[in-house]
C-alpha cells in the first residue's frame, strides 16, 4: 500500500509513475460511487487568487460529495490582501483554519512557497505559467479511459505551448509512458526549452509543427489550448496569434477512429462548435473526470484512503 497522507502536490513530478496509476485507479472507484461520507470531519480551504471556473468548482464539488466543509475565496479583492497582507501570512492563517489547502495563484512558484509555509498539505491548482498537476492527473485519467492505455501514444499539443501550464505538466507526466510528442504552435508560442529537454532526457522524441493539418492522421490525442490573453504584456502580440489554430469537424477528416480531442477549457474559438457533435470530442467529459480525480487526491492526501499497489 502506498501512503500519500500529508504529501503536497505542487508539481506533477512530486509523484511517481506508480502513484499516478494508483490515483487513477482510485478515481475510477470514485466515478462508480462519488458520494461517500469520508471527509465529514475535514475542512478544505479553496483559495483562488486568479479566476477559475472548472478547477475551483470541481474541487469544491469533490469535497462536498465527500461531505467535507469548504471555506475560502475566489476574489482576492475581498480579502486582507487588499490591506497589504503577505502571501506568507495569508497561508499561515488559512492553515490554522483547515486540513488541506487548494490554491491557485498567478505567480510561478507561489504554490511551492505556500507548501513551505503551510502546516497542512497544499494542492497546487495552477501557479502562473508553471504547473497544473491536478489538471494533468485528470488528463491522464481521460487519456487512459479513451485509449485503454497510457503507453506508446502519439500526443499532439496545439496552441499556447509557451504559457500553457497544462501542457507543461502533461508532457512531464507522459514521459513516464513512452509517448511521442507533436507540438503545434506559432513560433512565438513554442514549447519552452526546459520542457523539450525533459522529453530528450527521457530518451523520447518530439517534433514541432506550425500546420495543424499535418498531425491529424496519426494523433491518438489532440490536446487543444486557448491562446491566453492574460499572459501577454503586449496586446499587439496577442492579436497576432489569437486565431492561429481553429479545429473544426472538416479538419478532423482522416483522423484515427480512436482519436479524441481534449481541452483544459475554457475554449474561446480554437474548437468550432461542430466538433462537439463528433465522436472525437471529449473535453466536457474530461472536465467531469476532474471531480473523481480530485476526490481521489484529497482522500489519499488526507489519509482516508490508501493507494493500492
N, C-alpha and C positions, 0 to 999 in steps of 0.2 A: 504494500500500500504506500502511495506517495502522499506526504503530508505537506500541503501548502499553507497551513494555518499561519496567519500573521505575515505572509510573504507579500511584499509590494508587487504591483505590475506597472512598471514605468516604461520599459522598452520591451518589445517582443523578444529580444534576446535575453531577458531575465528568466525566461522559462526554457526548458529543454524540449527537444522534439517529442520525447515520451510524454512530457507534461502537456504539450499541446493536444496530443491524441487523447489523453485521458480526460482533459477538459471537454473535448468534442464528444467523447462517449457519454460523459455526464450530462452535457447539454441535450443529447438525444433522449436521455431519461426524462429530463425536464420537459422536452417537447411532448412526450407522451403523457406527462402528468405535471402541468405547470403550476397548479395551485396546491402548495404544501405549506403547513404552518411551521416552517423550520427556523425562521428568524423573528419569532414573536417577541423575544426579549432583546432585540438588537435595534440600534439606531444607525441609519445610513445617512451620512451628510453628502448632499449633492450640491456642490459649489461650482458654478459656471461663470467664469469671468469673461466669457465670449459667447455669442449667440449659438444656440443649438436647438434642434427640434428632436430628431430621431435619437441621438445619443442620450440626451437628458431624459426624454420621456421613456425610452426603453429601459434605462437603468431604474427609473422610478417605478415603472410598471413591474419590472422584475422583482424589485424589493417589495412592492405591495402584494404581489402574488405569493410571496413567501412570508407575508404578514409582518414585515419589518416596519418600523416607523421611519419616515423620511423627513429630514429637515434640510434647509439650505437656501440657496438663492440662485436666480438666473439673471439678475440685473445688478451688477456690482455698484451701479449708481445709487442704489437704495441701501448700501451698507456703509460701514465705518471707513471703508477705503476712500470714500469721498472726503473724509475728515483727515486723511493722511496716514491712516493705519498701514503698516507694512505688511507684505505677504507673510513674513515670519510670524508676526503677532496674530494675524488672522488664522493661520494654520494652527498655532498653539491653542487658540481659543476653541476653534472648531473641534480639535482633537479631544478637548475636555467634555464636549457635548455628545460625542458619537463613538461608535465602534469601528467604523470604516469611513474613509473619505473618498468620494469620486470627484475628481477635479478636472476641469478644462481651463486652459489659460492661453492667452495669445503669445506668450513669450517662450521661445525654445529653452528647454532646460528647467522650466518652472516646476514641473511635476517632480523631477529628481530632487530639486531643492526642498519641495514640500515633504517628500518622503524622509529627508534627513532631519527635518524639524518636527514632524508629527510623532505623536506617541501611539498612534493607531495605524493600521495599514492604509496605503494610498493606492488607488487605481487611477492611472492616467487616462482621462477621457479626451486627450488631444492637447499637445503643447506646441503652439505655433506651427511651423512647417516641419517639425521634428518627427514625432511618433504619434500613432493612434492604435495602441496594441489591442484594445477590445474590438475595434472595427476589424482589425486583422484577424482576430480569432473567429468572428462571425463570417468573415470572408472565407477562411479555411473551412468552416462548417458548411458553407454554401457550396464551395467547390467540391468537397468530398461528397455532399449529398447529391449533386447533379452529375458528377463524373464517376462516382463509385470508388474513387481513389484520389489520393493527393500526389501520387508518384508519376514521374516522367510525362508531365503535361506541358503543352505549349501555352504559355500565359502571355497574352498581349495586353499592354497597358497604353492607354491613349489619352492625350491631352496635356494637362498640367502635371508634368512629372518632376518639375523642379521644386515646386512648393507643396506638392500633394503628399501630406504625411501618411495618407492611407496606402499609397503605392510604395513608399519607402519601407513601411513596416511589412507589407505583404511580400516584397522581394526578399527581405531578410528571412522571413519565415519559410517561404517556398524553396529557398536554397537547401533546406533540410530534406527536400523531397525530389531533388534532381530535376527541377523544372528547366525548360528552355524559355528564355525571356525575349519578347519582342517589344521594343519601346518605340511608340509612335508619338511624335511631338514636333512642334516648330523648334527651330534652333534655339530660340530664346527660352524655351521651357524644357530643355533636355534633362534627363535623369542626372542627378548630381554624381560627380566622380566618385564620391565616397560609397554610394550605393552600387555603382558599377564595379568598383573594386571589391566589394563584398561578394558579388557574383563570381568574379575572377578567382578570388581567394578560395571559393568553394569548388573550384575546378569546373564551373559550369559556363554555358555560352549565353551571350545576349547579342542582339542585332538591333540597330537603330534605323528608323524609317521616318520619312515625312509624309508618305502617302498611305492612308488608311486601307485603301482597297488592296494593297499588296499583301496584307496579312490575313484577310478574310478566309481564304481557302483552307488554311492549316491550323487555325487557332482553336483550342479547346475552350478557352475562356477569353472573352474580350472585356476588359475592365476599363470602362469609360470614366473620365473625370471631368469635373467642371473647371473651367478657367476661372480662378479665384480672384475676382476683382479686388478683394480686400487685401491681397498680398502685394499689390502693385503700388509703389510710391508715386509712379508717373502714370496718370490716366491715359496718356497717349500710347504708352507701351501696351496697356491693356486693350485699347481699341484695336491695335494692330493684330492681336492674336485671338480675340474673344470668340470669333466664329470659325476658327480654323478647321474644326472637325465636327461634322454632324452625321451621326449614324442614323440611317433610315432603313425601312424594310427592303427597298430595292438594293441597297448596298450589301445586304446580307445574302443575296442570291449566290449560291455556290458554296455556302459555308457547310461545315460538318454537321451531321444530324445531332450530335451530342453537344454542340457548341451552345454556351449560354452567355448572355450579356449581363455583366454586373456593373453596379454603380453605387458609390457610397451615399449618394443623394445629399443635398437636393440637386436636381438637374435644372438647367436653365433651358438651353436649346440644343445641347450636344447629343441628345437622343430624341428623335422625332416620335410623336405620339403613335404613329403607325407601327412602330416596333413593339409597342405594348401588346398588340393583338397577335404577335407571332409566338411560336413555341419557344423562341430563343430568349425572350425577356424573362429575367429572374430577379430584377432589382427590388421589387416590392416584397417578394418572399425573402430575399436576402435581408431586408430591414427587419422583417418579423423574426428571423432567426436570431437577431441580436438579443431579443428578450431571453431566449433559452441559454445562450452562451453567457450572458451577464448573470443570470441566475446561478449557473454552474460556477462562475468565478467567485461571486460573493459567498456562495455556500462553502466552497473549498477554502477560501481565504479566512472566513470567519470560523472555520473548523467544525461546521455541522455536517459536512460531507468529506470523506476521504476519497482520493482518486484510486482507481483500481489498476494495478499493473497488468 
